[in-house]
Amino acid sequence: MPQSAFALPTSTYRVQLNAGFSFDDAARHVPYLASLGVTHLFCSPILQAVPGSLHGYDVVDHARISEDCGGEEAFRRLVATAHGNDLGIIVDVVPNHMAVPTPLWRNRALWDVLRSGAESEYAGWFDIDLTRSRAILMPVLGRRIGDELADGTIRLETRESHDGSEPVVVYHDHVFPVRPGTERLPLVDLLEQQWYRLAYWKVGNEELNYRRFFDVDTLAAIRVEDPAVFEASHAKLLQLFDEGLIDGFRIDHPDGLATPRGYLQMLHRATGGCWVVVEKILEPHEQLPSGSRCAGTTGYDALLRVAGLFHDPTQLPRLNDIWERVADTSEGWFGQVLQHAKEELVSSILFAEVNRLTSIAVAICDSDLRLHDHTRRAIDRAIRRLLIHMDRYRAYLEPGLPASDAESAVVRDAADRARPELDEDEQATLDLIVSLVCGQDPTGDGGGAETLPPVTTHPVTTELPDSPPDVPALRAEFMIRFAQTCGPVMAKAKEDTAFYRWNRFVGVNEVGSEPTIVGISPDAFHDFSETLATDWPATMTTLSTHDTKRSEDVRARLAALLEHARAWETCLTELRSATEDVRSPLVDGATELLVWQTLAAVRPITEERLDGYLTKAMREAKRHTTWTSPDEAYEAAVRDLAHAGLADQRCRAAWAAFDEVTGPTVRTNVLGAKLIQLAMPGVPDVYQGCEVVDLSLVDPDNRRSVDLGARAALLTKLDRSEAPPSLDAEKLLVTSRTLRVRRSHADAFRGPGSTYAPVATTTGHAVAFARGTERFGVVAVAAATRLPSVLAERGGWGEHQIILPEGRYRCALSGLEFDGGAQPLAQVLAELPVALLVAVTS
């Protein structure tokens, strides 16, 4: 297999491709990205998605390159331009799901399954019900089906599809195929004979019988663990890889797969072991499971540590006081809020998934007299409590593989947390569920996980058959589906609910982070970085992604809020006083604090962007309004408060005073976090536009188009030795110079030959480390200021020093030169709060 000249990235730059920013648009900006210093262009999904998709994660055809983005020829032009500028290509892969589009025929595979059922060549692609006892649920109707039929909104028509003219069932914009041989039946009889069942949309959360992405009915999961499905869904991407047009892959949501490690092993074999990183959200106490055939994660674990360096935990008591005064804290602190959110979700939008697990467990118990006394109610309770008390996205336990002690312990620890909430008679049922999750024989006969059938042979059915069940297959399915359900429970409860409810300090309400962890010490950061350098030297690092709740610079501003907690309290008091007359009693304290922290961090912002974000935040919190049952009065009251916070003169004066106080800290945080992320172990990704200050909120706000031309013009000025006139320019200077140093000394920054070592300073207000190689020694030293306001209160740098390794160094940012040994920090950081000292070779 040919090995690309761009096999291992030194850095990546992620772009969001769609009709508004096509392959040809990206190609026009390749010279700028090369000048910036990155080595690889990181593309969002490039396969054919739903036409008009802004993100590409809703794939409908794995055999075609996105026509919206220009098609395959345009992609090849992009690659040729990139290679001509010495850039490689990384592509985002979506192995877990496909879109259920409108009209449905755009997804040929799903269309064929709904038309032909078990006879379809794609019958094994989806985790859907292909028994005749219950059809595949399509919850698209606005009312119950009887009402829709009575009003004639469901019709039989003849329309064009992939295969030419054919009879179809039409409901407004929705179009469905007709099972061959049923087209002449009366409409009601025809609908009863289809492989799908049209249903009222509210039925979906209770009866949905295909596996989906989280709670998104329009994203149906596929069985990529089946080698045939893997090959078909990856053929185009692997063809482009074999041609040397793609150099590596970012894997979207691997936790949704039946066998994440099995998938990575298949991809490893298919590519000969190319660079692959996975979108794995690790809890702070968690590591990637053993046997993961990948270079590492997409970097949320690094984000937590880098951001935490700039948080002052000593100021938390003041923010705690504000939270307790303004918000309703009767629910408790974050752990309780998260648990309550999980309880709500397993009983509502994830009811169908939990109900399915319960049905499988009941069938297993019904098959053996020794298990008959475990009732459905007790089984359901045990499953729910175990899901709620899982402390991560999943345990890596798979049929056919021995259960590791560490992964089994994750489940057993969750069970221990659940036990106090179950009755005495339910304890044995919990033990039963734990044994099933861990792949052990619940009868105690000694059959372990290794006795279960291979994953690719477990039945693809969500309706239990009337014939005697295949118990080993049911046990395998339970293992898989429990693991696949853990992720949605955690993600929807934590990221998409609790993060919008618990607003003490929203700077830590971030993907991969933990709201109760505020502040990371330099020693803890060094320990983490040394682990990366040793175990995951080519993992990705990041500060912003298309999934982060806030961009890196929004979080940098929020970190300043924490560091200046007294000034923030003063500002907040004035804001609340100035808006007292417009603040409706409908506005709850938790949401009010979210509004004020948001405005503190994202100004200037248009009302349109702000309204879009606040609407999403309020509905995700699910306290007073939801996506399905919006409370217009409540939402309007919150928006009115936010608008006043932007426009009121007293508010504007309060913001100006607060910005003046926090400005130096914001500058330090923005530049320091960027330098550290770009220089630490791993392969740093720069999310589109974030080479300058970017104040973006959660998607879709963070997927807005970016003016790369303006950034290119600014970089040209910096390259002419013009002094950076703004924080934008300073961040671009830090980004470009660090990326260029990495590119020039690639072996010192990523890969197994690179080295990392903390560099001593005489104060905790500076964090520094050296990068180099085992053969040639230190190549560069990165140094950054942290918590500058506290430093200023203590008199500044004074006599504090940094102890540089032996040699002579030139700062890539300022041009100043220093000898090794003890050097005054006041001189090293004289021009900027950061420095990148590069060894001068004789």
N, C-alpha and C positions, 0 to 999 in steps of 0.2 A: 504494500500500500504506500503511495507517495507521501512523503513527509513535507508539509508546507514549510516555506522559509519563515513563516510567521507563527510557528507552532506554539510558542509560549508568550503570551502578552507581557509587556512591562507595565502597561496602563491601558485603560479603555475609556472611550467617550460614548455615552449612551444617547442615541437619538430616537425620537418617537416618529415612526413613519406612518403616513396615511395619505389620503388624497391631497391634503393641504401641504404635505412635506414629503414628496415622492423620492424614489431612488435618484432621479436626476437632480432634484433639489439638493439632496445630500451630497451628490457628487460635486456640485458647484462649490461646496464648502470644505471639501477634503483638503485643499491646500492650507486653509486656515487651521484645520485640526492637526495637520502635520506640523505646521509652524508652532502650534500650541505645545507640542511635545508628546502627544499620545502616540501609542504604537498600534492600537487597534480601534476600529470603529465597531461599536456595539449596537446592533440593530434590534429594534422591537420585532415581534413575530413577522415573518415575511411571507407566510403561506396565505392562500386566499381566505379572507375572512368575510363576514357579512358585509356586503357593499355599503360603504359609508362609515364603516367602523373607524373610530378614532384611535383605537389602541391595538387591534389585531389579535386579541386573545380569544376571540369568538370565531375560530377557524371553521370553515365549511367544506374545504377541499384541500386535502394534503398533497395532491398531485400537481397543484398549480401555484405559481408565485403570484402574489397579490396584484390584480389588475388595477386596483385603486392606486397602488404605488408605482405603476408603470409596467408591471409584468416582468417575465424572466429576462428579456433582452435588456430592459432598463437596469435590472439588478446586475446583470453581467457588465454593463457599462460602469456602474458604480464600483464594482470590484476592480475592474481594469484601472479606473482612476485612482482607487485606493492603493493598489499595488504599485502604480506609477509614482505614488508619493510615499512609498515604503510603509503603508498601513495595511494591517491584516483585518479580517472580518470575523466578528463574533455574532452569533444569531441566537435569539431567544426561541426556545422550543416549548410548545404547549402539549405535553403528552397526556394530560389527564382528561380533557374534555373537548367536545365540539359544540358548535352553536345549534340551537333549535331555532332556526331563523323564521322570519315572516317575509315572503312566503316560504313554506317548508321545503319546496323542491330545490332550493339553493343548496341544501345539504343532501347530495345524491345518496349517500350511504343511508342516512336516516329515512329519507323518502322511500327508498327501496325496501327497508325493513318494515315500515308502516304499511306498505302496499303488499308485500309478499310474505311477511312473517318469517317463520322458520325456514322457508324455502329461499330466502334472500341470501345472496352471497355475502352479505354484511351481517348476517344473523348473529354471529359471534362477536361483533364489534362492541355492542353496548351492554351495560348492566341493566337489562330491561326484561320484562316478563314476556315470554313467548309461549305461554300455555294458553289454552282456550278458555280457562275458567275465569280469566279476568284480563281484559285488554289493557294495552299501554295507555296510561292516563295522559290526556292532553288538556290540562286545566286552563283553557283560553276563553271560556264564555263569560260574558259580563253578568249573566243571570243563570239560574238553574235551567237545565236543558229543556225541560218541559215548557218553560216560558218562552225560550228562544224559538222552539219549534212552532209554538202557537202563533208567534209573530212573524214566522217565515224568514227569519234571519239566517237560517242554515239552509243552503240550497245545493242541488246537484247541477254542475255545469260541465262543459267541455272546454278545456284550456290547453295551452302549450306548456310543456315541461321539458326536462332533459331528453325525454324519449319521444318527443313529438306531441301530437294532439291526443288527449286522453280524458276520460271522465274524472272529475274531482269534486270533493266536498268543499264548499266555500262558506266561510263565516267572516264577513267584513274583509279585512286584509289577510286573513288566514286561509290557506289552501292546503287540503289534505288529499292524499291519493285514495283510490278506490280499489279494494281487493278484487282481483280478477274473478269474474263470474257472478259478482253481486250487483253490477251496475244497473240491472233492470228491475231490481227490487224496489218496492215503495220505500220512501226515504227513511222512515223509522226502522223498518226491517233491515235496510241497507246499513244503517249506522250500527245496529246490533251485531252485524256480521263482520265488522272491520277488526283489524288487528289493534286498533286504537279506540279509545273512548273519549269523546268530547265531554268536557265537564266544566262546571262553574269554577272560576279561578280559586275560590276559597277552599275548594275541596283538596287542592294540591298539597297543602301542609299536612293533611290527615291521611290521604290515600295515595300519594304519589308513589309509583312503583317502578321508577327508573332512578338510578343513582345520578346525582347532579353535582355541580360545583357549589359547595356550601349550600345556600338556600336559593340559588338562582335556577329557576325552572328552565330558563332558556339556554342553559349550558349542560348538556347531557354528557355524563362521563363515559369514556371508552375503556375497553379492556386491553390496555397496551401490554399487560403481562403475557398475553397470548403472542407467541412469536410471529404468527401470521399477521396480527393486527400491528405489531411493532414494525414489521417489515413494510407493510403497506403504508402506514402513517408516517414513516421516516424515509421512504424511498427517495423522494425528491431532495430532501436535505442531505442525505448520505451521498447521493449522486453529486451534488455540488461540493460536498466535502472531498470526495474522491478526486474531483477535478481540480482541487486546490483553491476553490473559490470561497470556502468557509474554513475557518481555522479552529473554531471552538464553539461551545454551546453553553448557554445559560438555561437551566431547566426550571420551568415554572411549576410551582406547587407539587413537588414530588411526594409530599405526605398524603396526597389524595390517592396515590397509586396502591394497588393491591400489594405489590412487593417493590418498594422503592429501591432496595439494594439489588434486587433481581433486574429491574429496569436499567440501573446504572451498569450492571455487568453486561447486559446485552449491548448497550451503547458503547461500552469499553471495547467489546469484541468487534463491533461493527466499524469502529474508527481506529482500532489499533492503539487506543489509549490517548485520545486527544485531550486538550484542556477542557474540562467541564466543571462548572460550578452550579450549585443547587440553591434554589430559593428556600432554604431551610431556616425557619425562625427558631433559634435556640433560646430556651430560657436561660437566665444568667448562670444557673448551676449546671447547665447541660452541655454535652459535647456531641459532635457527630458520632453516630453509631459505628462500631467497628465493621469493617468490610465494605465501607462506602467507597465505590470506585469513582472518586471525583477529586478535584483539587481543593475543594472546600465549599464554603457557603458564598452567598452573594453579599455578605458583609454586615448584616444587622448586628452581629456580635461585636464587630469593631466599632460600629456607630455608638453603641452603648458606652464603650470604654472611652472613646475619644470625647464624646459630648460630656461625659461625667467628669472629665478633668477640669472643666470650666464651671462646675457647679459648686457653690459654697454651702455645704450642709449645715453650717452653724447658723444660717439664717432661717432655717425651716421653722423654728418655733413661732416666728412672727407670721409666716404664711399659714401656719396651723391656726393661729388665733384669728386671722382674717376669715379663713374657711369656716371655722366654728361659729363666728359671729354672723356671717352672711348666709351661709348655706344651711340646709336641713341635714344635719349629720346623724339623724336618728338611726339610719341604716348601718352606721358604723364606718370603719375605715375601708381601704381599698379591697382587702381580702374578702370582707363581707359583701361589698358591692359586687365584686366579681362572682361570688358564689350565687348571689341572688339572680344575677343576670343569667348564669348558666341554668338555674332552676327554671326561669321563665322560658328560655329558648328550647330546652328539651321538652317542654310541655306545649310549645306553640309551633314555631316555624321549623323545628327539627323533629316534630312529633312522628312524622312518617318514618324517619330513619330509626328512631328508637323503637317504634312499634314493630318494625321489621326485625330488629335484633330480638325483641321479645318473642316474636312468632317462631324464629329459628330455635331459640332456647326451649320454648314450649314443645316443639316437635322433637327435639332431642330427648327431653324428659319423657314425653309420651311413648318413646320407643323402648324404654327400659323400666320395668316394674320398680326397680330400686329408686327411681327418680320421680315416680308419679306424684309424690306428695309436695312437690314444689309447685305452688299455684302460679297462675299467670300474673296475678297481682304482685306476689312476692318477687317473681322474676323481674317484672317491670320495675319495681321499686329498687331492686339491687342494681340493675343495669343503670338506671338514672343516677343513683348515688355514686356509683363508681365513675361514670362519665364526669359528673360534676366535680369530683375530687381528684381527677387526673391533673397533674401540675405541669403538663407539657402537651405538645400537639399530638403526640402519639408515642407508644412504646413500639420498638421494632421487633415484633414477634410475628413469625410467618409460618404457615403450614409447611411441613417437610424439612424445616430447619430446627436444630436444637435451640431451645430457649435459653439465652444467656442469663446468668444470674443477675447481671446489672439491669437488663430490660425487664425481667420478671419482677425484680425488686420495685421497679417503678409502679407496676400494677398493684403489688401487694401493699406498698406504702399508701397508695390511693385508697385501697380497701380499708386499711387501718384508720384512715381519716374518716371514712364513711360509716364505720361500725357504730359509733355512738348515736347515729341518726336512724338506725334500724332496730326493730323489735327483736327480742331474743329469738323468736321463731324464724326470723329472717336472716340470722347470721349464717346458717347453713346454706341458704340460697345464695348469699353473697359469696361464700366459699365455692359454690358450684360455678358461678359466673366467672370468678377469678380463674378457676381451673380451665374453663373454656377459652378465656382470653389468652391464657398462657399455653394453650395447646395440649393440655393434660386431660386424660380420661376422667370424666367426672364421676365414674363409678368406682374409681380407685383400683381398676384392674391393671394399671401400670402402663397403659398405652400412652406414649408421649407424643410430642409434636412430630417426631420423625415418622410416626405411623400414618399420618394424614396424607391424603392424595396430593399430588403436585397441584400448584395453584391453578395452572391452565386447564385443569380438568374439572374444577368445581362447577356445579350447575349454574347457568346464567338464568336465574329465575327469582322472581320476588313473590311468587304464589306457590305455596307448599303443595306438592302433589298429593292426590288421594291414595296412591299406591304406597306400600311400605317405604319409608324414607331411607335414603342412603346416609346413614348416620355419620360416617367419616367425612363425607362431602359436606354435610350440614355443619359439622364442627369446624372444618376448614373455612367455610363461608362465614361462620360466626367470628372466627379470629380476624379474618380480613375486614369484615364490615365494622366490627368494633373499632379497629384501628383507624379505618377510614372515617368513622363518625367522630372520633376524638378531636380531629383537627377542626371541623366546623363548629363544634361546641366551644372549643377554646377561642378560635378566631372571632366568631360572631359575638361571643360573650365579652371577650376582653377588648379586642381592637375596635369592634363595631358597636359596642354598647357601653361597657364600663368606662372606657377611655373618654366617653362623652358625658358621663355622669359625675365622675370624681375629678373635680377641677381645682384641686388645691394648688398645683403647679403643673400646668399643662406641658411644660417643656420636657417632661419625662413620660408623657402619654404618647409613646412612640412605638412603632413596630419593632419587636425584638428587645424592647426596654421594659422596665418595671417601675410603675409610679412610686413604689416604696423605696426604690434605690435612687438616692440623690447624692451625687458626689462620688468620684473615683479618685483614690490617692495615686500619686506618681508611682509608688511601689506596686500597687495593684495593676496599673497600666503596664509597667515594665514586665511584670509576671505574665500578663496576657500576651504581650508582644513576643516575649521569649518562647512561649508555647507555640505561637503561630510560626515563628522562625524555625522551630525544631520540627513540629508535626505537620503544619499546613503552610509551607513557605510560598505556595502559589495560589492561596485562597484569594477571593476578592475582598476588598474593603470598600466601604461607601459611607457617605454622609447624607445623601439624598437619593431617592428612587421614585419611580412612578407610583409606588405604594406607600411612601412615608406620609404620615399625617401632616407634617410640616417640613418645609425645606430646612436645610442646615442653617441658613442665615436667620430664618424665623426663630429657630431654637437658640441661636446665638444671642438674639435680642432678649429672648425669654430668660436665658441664663443671666443676663445683666439685671433683669428684674429681681431675680433671686439674690444676686450679690448686693443689690441696693434695696433691700427689703424695706428699710425705714422710709426711703424716698418713695418707694412704690406705695406704701401705706398712706403717705401724705397725698400722693397723686390720686389714689383711689378714693380717698375721703372727699377730695374736691370734685372728682368726676361724679360721684354719687349725689353730692349736694347740688351740683349744677344741673343734673338731670332728674331731680326729685319730682318735678311737676309733670314730666313726660313718662316717668317710669310707672308702667301699669302694675297693679297688684297681681296681674297674671304672670308676671315675670318672676320665676323662682330664683333663689340666690345662687344655686349652682350654675345655671345658665348665664346669669348676670356676670359672674366672675369669668366665665368663658369668654363672654363678649369683651370685657375690659382687657383681659390678657391678650386676646386676639388683636384688638386694636393697638395695644402697646407694641406688638411685634410686626404688624404688616403694613402700617401706614407708610406711604400713601397707598390707598386702595380705592377702587371704584365701588359705588354702592352695588352695582350688578355682581361683581365678584364676591363682595362681602355677603350679599343676600344669598347667593348660591351656596356659599360655605355654611352660613348659619342655618339655612334650611336643612341641609344634609346633617349637620351636627345635631339639631333638635330632633329630627326624625330618627336618627341612629340611636339617640339616647332612649327613645321609646318611653319617656316619662309622661309627657303631656300631649304629644303628637307623634304620628307614625307615618310611614310611606303609604300604608293602606287606609289609614283613618286620620287624615291631617286635620288639625285644629287650626283653622285659619285665623281666628281671633288671637290665639296664643302666639302663633308665629308672627303675626303682624306686630304684636306688642314688643316682641324681642327685636324685630328689625327696626322698629321705630326708636327703640332705645339706642341701638347701634348707630343709626343715622344721626341721632342727636350727639352721640359721642364723637362723631366725625365733624359735625358742622357747628355745634354750639361754641360761642367765642370763649366762654370760661373753660370748656373742655380743651379747646385748642391751646389755650394758654397753659393749662396743666400739662398737656402733652409736651409742649415746647420746653417747659421747665424740667420735666423728667428726662427728655432726650438729652438736654445739656448735661445733666448729671451722669447719665449712663453712656454717653457717646464714646469716651475712651475705652470703657469696658467692652462695648459692642465691637469696636475695632479690634481689640485684643482677641476676643473670642472668635470672630470671623476668620482672622488671619491665622491664629494659632491652631484652630481645629483643622483648617485646610492643610497647613504645612504638615501637621502630624499625620493626618490620614494619608497624604501623598508620600510620605517618607517612611512610614512604618512598614513592617513585613507584610507581604501580600501583593496583590495586583490592584491598585486603586482605580476605581471607576469615578469619572466625573459625569454627573447627570446633566443633561443638556441645559446649557445656559448658566450653570452654577460656577463657572470660572470667574464670574463677577457676582456681586451681591444679588441674590434672587429671593424674593419674598413670596413664595408660593405656599398654598395650603393644600389640603387633601384633594385627590382627583375628583373631578376633572380639572381643577384649577392648576395642578402641577403638570398638566399635559398641554398647556397653552403653547402656541408657536413662540419660537425664540428668535430674536434678531441677531443671527450669527454675523451678519455683515458689520453691524456696529461693534461687535466684539473684535472682529478682525481688524477694523480700523484703529481701535484702541490699542491692540497689540502692536500694530505697526508703529504707533507713536512711542510706545514703551521701548521697542527695539531700536528706535532712533535716539535712545538715551534720554528721552524726555522724562522729567520727574513725574511720578504718578500724582495726578491732581485730585484724586478722590479715593474713597474706600473701594469703589468698583475697580479702579486702576490698580490699587495696591493688591487686591485679591487676585486680579489677573496676573500681576507681576509674580506673586508667590506661586500661583498655579503653574504658569508657563515655565518659570525658572526651575521649579522642582521637577516637573515632568521632563524637562530637557536633561537635567542632571541624571534622572533615572534612565532615560533612553541612552545616554552616553555611557553609563556605567551599569547596564542592566543586571549583570551578574551579582552586583553588590546589593541589589534591592529585592530580588525575587528569585525563587528557586532554591534548590538544596545547597548550593555553594555559598549563598549569602549569609552574612553574620549580622547579629544585632547585639548591642551592649549598652546598658544604661551609662550615661555620662554624668558624673557627680557634679552637683552644684551645692553651694552653701545655704541655699534657701529652697523651701518648697514652692516658692512662687515662680520657679523656672523648672521646666521639665525638658530633659535633653537626652539624646541617644545617638549612638554611632552606627553607621551602616558600612559594610565592607565585605571582603571575601576572605576565606581562610588562607588563600595563597598570597594576596597582596595587602592584606591588612585594611585599615580604616580608609574609606573613600570619602565619606561625608559625615558631618555632625549636624543634626537638626536641634534647634533650641527654640522654645516658645515660652512666653510669659503666661501666667495664669493668676486669676483673682487679683487684678491690678489695683482695684480700689483699696483692698486691705493692705496691699504692698505700699500704696501711697500713704496710708494712715501710719504705717511703720517707718516712714521716712524715705521710701524708694529703695533703689538698689544699694545705696551706700557702699560698703566695702565687700558686698557679696560677690562671689566669683563662680566661674565655671572652670572645671579642670579638664582641659582638652587633652586628647591623646597626643602622643609625640608626633611632631611634624610641623608643617606650616599650612595655613588654610586661608582661602579667599572666600568671602561671603558672596554667594551667587545672587543675592538680592541687593546688597549695598556696595559691593566691590571692596569693602574693607578687608585688610589682611591681619592675621593673628598667628602668633607662634603657639605651639603646643604648651601645655602646662596651665597654671592658674592664670586666668584672664578676667578682668573686671566685667561683670555682666552689664554694667552701665555703658561700657564701650561696645561690647558685642551686640547689644540691643539698643544702640543709640538712635538709629534711624527708624527702625521698625520694631514692633514687639516680638518679632520672630527673626531667626537667622538660619541660613543653610550654608554651612561652612564646608567647602570642598577642598580636599587635599591638593596642594600644589606640588606637582611632580617636577623634579629637577631636569 
